[in-house]
Amino acid sequence: MLAFAISQERSILTINRDDFIRLHRRDSNHFGIIVCTNNRNWEQFAGRIDEAVTAEEPLQGKLIRVVCPVT
């Protein structure tokens, strides 16, 4: 999946945090990896992702972590 995203010059958004953090540590030559904790409040989830991505643009070579707020 990461190889395909790189070939398309796209970022990855995933809740598969462990594997993609490991891939980033192995090679940061990608167009951005956004790893998230699972959050079923979709509106809040989308807002947190948008905030994190906007604050970090451009995404190339970056690993961005978006975590569900503690309630």
Order of alpha helices (4+ residues) and beta strands (2+ residues): alpha-beta-alpha-beta-alpha-beta
